[in-house]
């Protein structure tokens, strides 16, 4: 398994070869993404083989927000707006998602995304980081920091997992195999079904305005973004070796770090006992169940989730 990890003033990507990684900003933005819906400055990190869009808002302890799969940094906007007065909030878009273009021949995978995230952390020299992960962002982030666990202070887990699904959650593994199958890939190419469901109340859409839904769906106008979202789910369904490594990393490096588990009370993860599986590995992990929320509790009730993260950090991560 490959990895890489990093603060705002460092521009050289350590270990990335002789090519310089350059943070930059740009005034250009798609018309479907108005500032009111995504009130952040767009930044770009130029790596030798990828151009990563990210946001970097506020001053204070670092919170690194990690999505992966069929989503992008937009899903964290409610948390970042509420937390940037007290934290430095950093969130990237992986290649082929959000505002990050996909390099030619790019194929989304857990291990490859962990490598990209590691390089991103090292390029920005992020330290004493609080990870805030969602869904596939959990195993990606854990894999990324495996070589440099000293950079991580704490982790808030939102609707995520860190074990082989085929072994512990076979029903979800079967669903992922179906969603990652060729027939579903073709259906999603034609209909954008995956992103559309993500924009409903079962996804991140409970409080989206018409403009907000248009912004959330904006990247998926490009059919390659639809392909990348499904390809990532296909990889998860067949990545037992990578996920076994992630499980070992959690047991080795995260059992003594502060952890906050955040789940929607109505989410599939709760029904599949994800919180209990985390606590079997990290017994002191705190748990927040967001009433009425589904798979995107930070979008369903951003006030409750942001408040819980702030209180948890003050009580545990600063000790």
C-alpha positions as CSV (number, residue, x, y, z in Angstrom):
1,X,0.0,0.0,0.0
2,X,1.4,3.4,-1.0
3,X,0.9,6.6,0.9
4,X,2.2,10.3,1.2
5,X,1.2,13.7,3.8
6,X,1.3,18.3,5.0
7,X,0.8,24.1,6.1
8,X,0.2,26.8,4.0
9,X,3.7,28.3,3.6
10,X,5.5,25.2,2.1
11,X,5.4,24.9,-1.7
12,X,7.7,22.0,-2.3
13,X,6.2,18.6,-2.3
14,X,8.5,16.5,-0.2
15,X,9.3,13.2,-1.8
16,X,7.4,14.1,-5.0
17,X,10.5,14.4,-7.2
18,X,12.2,17.4,-8.6
19,X,9.0,19.1,-9.8
20,X,7.7,21.8,-7.5
21,X,4.2,21.6,-6.0
22,X,2.8,25.1,-6.2
23,X,-0.3,26.4,-4.3
24,X,-2.1,29.0,-6.4
25,X,-5.5,30.8,-6.4
26,X,-7.8,31.6,-9.3
27,X,-10.7,33.9,-9.8
28,X,-12.3,31.6,-12.4
29,X,-15.3,29.5,-11.3
30,X,-18.0,27.7,-13.1
31,X,-21.3,29.6,-13.5
32,X,-23.1,26.8,-11.7
33,X,-21.1,27.4,-8.5
34,X,-22.1,30.9,-7.1
35,X,-20.2,32.2,-4.2
36,X,-23.3,32.3,-2.0
37,X,-23.5,28.5,-2.3
38,X,-19.8,27.8,-1.9
39,X,-18.4,30.9,0.0
40,X,-14.7,30.0,-0.1
41,X,-11.6,31.0,-2.0
42,X,-10.6,28.5,-4.6
43,X,-7.0,27.3,-4.3
44,X,-5.1,24.8,-6.5
45,X,-2.1,22.7,-5.8
46,X,0.0,21.8,-8.8
47,X,1.5,18.4,-8.4
48,X,3.7,16.7,-11.1
49,X,0.8,14.6,-12.2
50,X,-2.4,16.2,-10.8
51,X,-3.9,19.6,-10.3
52,X,-5.9,19.6,-7.0
53,X,-8.5,22.1,-6.1
54,X,-8.9,22.8,-2.4
55,X,-10.2,25.3,0.1
56,X,-8.2,26.6,3.1
57,X,-10.3,28.8,5.4
58,X,-9.7,30.2,8.9
59,X,-6.9,30.2,11.4
60,X,-6.3,27.8,14.3
61,X,-5.9,24.1,14.8
62,X,-6.1,22.2,11.4
63,X,-9.2,20.3,10.5
64,X,-8.7,18.3,7.3
65,X,-12.0,17.3,5.7
66,X,-11.8,14.2,3.5
67,X,-14.4,13.0,1.1
68,X,-13.9,10.3,-1.5
69,X,-16.0,8.5,-4.0
70,X,-19.2,10.0,-5.4
71,X,-19.0,13.4,-3.6
72,X,-16.7,16.5,-3.3
73,X,-15.7,19.2,-0.9
74,X,-19.2,20.8,-1.2
75,X,-20.6,18.3,1.3
76,X,-18.6,19.9,4.1
77,X,-19.5,23.5,3.3
78,X,-22.0,23.8,6.3
79,X,-19.4,22.6,8.7
80,X,-16.6,24.8,7.3
81,X,-18.7,28.0,7.4
82,X,-19.5,27.2,11.1
83,X,-16.0,26.1,12.2
84,X,-13.6,28.4,10.3
85,X,-13.8,31.1,13.1
86,X,-12.0,28.7,15.4
87,X,-10.2,26.3,13.1
88,X,-8.1,26.2,9.9
89,X,-10.4,24.2,7.7
90,X,-8.8,22.5,4.7
91,X,-10.7,20.4,2.2
92,X,-9.6,19.0,-1.2
93,X,-11.3,17.6,-4.2
94,X,-9.7,14.4,-5.5
95,X,-8.9,14.2,-9.2
96,X,-12.1,13.8,-11.2
97,X,-14.3,15.2,-8.5
98,X,-15.5,18.7,-7.7
99,X,-13.2,21.3,-9.3
100,X,-10.2,19.0,-9.7
101,X,-9.6,17.8,-13.2
102,X,-8.7,14.1,-13.8
103,X,-5.4,13.4,-15.4
104,X,-5.5,11.4,-18.6
105,X,-5.9,7.7,-17.8
106,X,-6.8,8.4,-14.2
107,X,-8.5,5.5,-12.4
108,X,-10.0,6.2,-8.9
109,X,-8.9,3.7,-6.3
110,X,-8.6,3.7,-2.5
111,X,-4.8,3.2,-2.6
112,X,-4.3,5.8,-5.3
113,X,-6.4,8.3,-3.4
114,X,-4.5,7.7,-0.2
115,X,-1.3,8.4,-2.2
116,X,-2.7,11.7,-3.4
117,X,-3.9,12.7,0.0
118,X,-0.5,11.9,1.5
119,X,1.2,14.1,-1.0
120,X,-1.3,16.9,-0.4
121,X,-0.7,16.8,3.4
122,X,3.0,16.8,2.9
123,X,2.9,19.6,0.3
124,X,1.0,21.8,2.7
125,X,3.0,20.5,5.7
126,X,-0.1,19.9,7.8
127,X,0.6,18.9,11.4
128,X,-1.4,18.2,14.5
129,X,-4.3,17.5,12.2
130,X,-7.9,16.7,13.2
131,X,-9.2,14.5,10.4
132,X,-12.9,14.9,9.6
133,X,-13.8,12.0,7.2
134,X,-16.9,11.0,5.4
135,X,-17.7,7.6,3.9
136,X,-14.8,6.4,1.7
137,X,-12.8,9.3,3.0
138,X,-12.2,7.3,6.1
139,X,-10.2,4.4,4.7
140,X,-8.5,6.8,2.3
141,X,-7.3,9.1,5.1
142,X,-6.2,6.3,7.3
143,X,-4.2,4.8,4.5
144,X,-2.7,8.2,3.7
145,X,-1.4,8.9,7.2
146,X,-0.1,5.4,8.0
147,X,3.6,6.4,7.4
148,X,3.2,9.6,9.4
149,X,0.8,9.0,12.2
150,X,2.5,11.7,14.3
151,X,0.9,14.3,12.1
152,X,-2.6,13.3,13.3
153,X,-4.0,14.5,16.6
154,X,-7.6,13.2,16.4
155,X,-10.2,11.9,14.0
156,X,-14.0,12.7,13.6
157,X,-15.6,9.8,11.7
158,X,-18.7,10.6,9.7
159,X,-20.6,7.7,8.3
160,X,-17.4,5.8,7.5
161,X,-15.7,2.5,8.1
162,X,-12.2,0.9,8.4
163,X,-12.5,-2.8,7.8
164,X,-13.1,-5.3,4.9
165,X,-16.8,-4.9,4.1
166,X,-17.0,-8.4,2.6
167,X,-16.1,-9.9,6.0
168,X,-18.1,-7.7,8.4
169,X,-20.8,-6.1,6.3
170,X,-21.6,-8.5,3.4
171,X,-24.9,-6.8,2.5
172,X,-23.2,-3.5,1.9
173,X,-20.4,-5.3,0.0
174,X,-23.0,-6.9,-2.3
175,X,-24.7,-3.5,-2.8
176,X,-21.3,-2.0,-3.8
177,X,-20.6,-4.8,-6.2
178,X,-24.0,-4.1,-7.9
179,X,-23.4,-0.3,-8.0
180,X,-19.9,-0.9,-9.4
181,X,-21.1,-3.3,-12.1
182,X,-21.1,-2.6,-15.8
183,X,-24.9,-2.3,-16.1
184,X,-25.1,0.3,-13.3
185,X,-22.1,2.1,-14.8
186,X,-24.0,2.5,-18.1
187,X,-27.2,3.5,-16.4
188,X,-25.4,6.1,-14.3
189,X,-23.7,7.5,-17.4
190,X,-27.1,8.1,-19.0
191,X,-29.1,9.3,-16.0
192,X,-26.6,10.6,-13.4
193,X,-28.6,8.5,-10.9
194,X,-25.9,8.3,-8.2
195,X,-25.4,12.1,-7.9
196,X,-29.1,12.7,-8.2
197,X,-29.8,10.4,-5.2
198,X,-27.0,12.2,-3.4
199,X,-28.8,15.5,-4.0
200,X,-32.1,14.3,-2.3
201,X,-33.0,14.2,1.3
202,X,-31.5,10.7,1.5
203,X,-28.2,12.3,0.6
204,X,-26.9,15.9,1.1
205,X,-30.0,17.5,-0.2
206,X,-32.4,18.0,2.8
207,X,-31.7,21.7,3.0
208,X,-30.5,22.5,-0.5
209,X,-32.0,25.3,-2.4
210,X,-32.5,25.0,-6.1
211,X,-29.2,26.8,-6.6
212,X,-27.5,24.6,-4.0
213,X,-28.7,21.5,-5.7
214,X,-27.5,22.8,-9.1
215,X,-24.1,23.5,-7.5
216,X,-23.9,20.1,-5.8
217,X,-24.7,18.4,-9.2
218,X,-22.5,20.7,-11.2
219,X,-19.4,18.5,-11.5
220,X,-21.5,15.6,-12.8
221,X,-22.4,17.4,-16.0
222,X,-19.2,15.9,-17.1
223,X,-19.8,12.2,-17.8
224,X,-16.2,11.4,-16.8
225,X,-17.0,12.5,-13.2
226,X,-19.9,10.0,-13.3
227,X,-17.6,7.3,-14.4
228,X,-15.0,8.1,-11.7
229,X,-17.7,8.0,-8.9
230,X,-18.8,4.5,-9.9
231,X,-15.3,3.3,-10.4
232,X,-14.4,4.2,-6.8
233,X,-17.3,2.2,-5.5
234,X,-16.3,-0.7,-7.7
235,X,-12.8,-0.6,-6.2
236,X,-14.1,-0.6,-2.6
237,X,-16.1,-3.7,-3.3
238,X,-12.9,-5.5,-4.3
239,X,-10.3,-3.9,-2.0
240,X,-10.2,-6.4,0.8
241,X,-6.4,-6.4,1.0
242,X,-6.2,-2.6,1.3
243,X,-9.0,-2.6,3.9
244,X,-7.3,-5.2,6.0
245,X,-4.3,-3.0,6.1
246,X,-6.5,0.0,7.1
247,X,-8.0,-2.1,9.9
248,X,-4.5,-2.9,11.2
249,X,-3.5,0.7,11.1
250,X,-6.5,1.7,13.2
251,X,-5.7,-0.9,15.8
252,X,-2.0,0.2,15.8
253,X,-2.2,4.0,15.7
254,X,-5.7,5.2,16.5
255,X,-6.8,3.4,19.6
256,X,-5.3,6.1,21.9
257,X,-6.2,9.1,19.8
258,X,-9.4,11.1,20.4
259,X,-12.2,9.9,18.1
260,X,-15.7,11.2,17.5
261,X,-18.2,9.0,15.7
262,X,-20.9,10.9,13.8
263,X,-23.8,9.0,12.3
264,X,-27.3,9.8,11.1
265,X,-29.8,7.9,13.3
266,X,-31.5,6.7,10.2
267,X,-28.4,5.8,8.2
268,X,-27.5,2.4,6.8
269,X,-24.2,2.5,8.8
270,X,-26.2,2.5,12.0
271,X,-28.3,-0.4,10.8
272,X,-25.1,-2.2,9.9
273,X,-23.6,-1.6,13.4
274,X,-20.8,0.7,12.2
275,X,-20.5,2.6,15.5
276,X,-20.2,-0.6,17.4
277,X,-17.5,-1.9,15.1
278,X,-15.5,1.3,15.6
279,X,-15.9,1.0,19.4
280,X,-14.7,-2.5,19.3
281,X,-11.4,-1.1,17.9
282,X,-11.4,2.3,19.7
283,X,-13.3,1.8,23.0
284,X,-13.1,5.4,24.1
285,X,-14.6,6.8,20.9
286,X,-17.5,9.2,21.6
287,X,-20.7,8.8,19.6
288,X,-23.1,11.4,18.2
289,X,-26.3,10.1,16.6
290,X,-28.0,12.9,14.7
291,X,-31.8,12.5,15.0
292,X,-33.6,12.0,11.7
293,X,-30.4,12.2,9.7
294,X,-29.3,9.8,7.0
295,X,-25.9,9.3,5.3
296,X,-24.9,13.0,5.3
297,X,-25.6,14.2,8.9
298,X,-23.3,17.2,8.5
299,X,-25.7,18.4,5.8
300,X,-28.9,17.4,7.6
301,X,-27.9,19.2,10.8
302,X,-24.7,21.2,10.4
303,X,-25.3,23.1,13.6
304,X,-25.4,20.0,15.7
305,X,-22.4,18.4,14.0
306,X,-20.3,21.5,14.1
307,X,-21.1,22.1,17.7
308,X,-20.2,18.5,18.6
309,X,-16.9,18.7,16.8
310,X,-16.0,22.0,18.6
311,X,-16.9,20.6,22.0
312,X,-15.1,17.3,21.4
313,X,-12.0,19.0,20.2
314,X,-11.9,21.3,23.3
315,X,-12.5,18.5,25.7
316,X,-10.2,15.8,24.2
317,X,-7.9,17.0,21.4
318,X,-6.4,19.9,23.4
319,X,-5.6,17.9,26.5
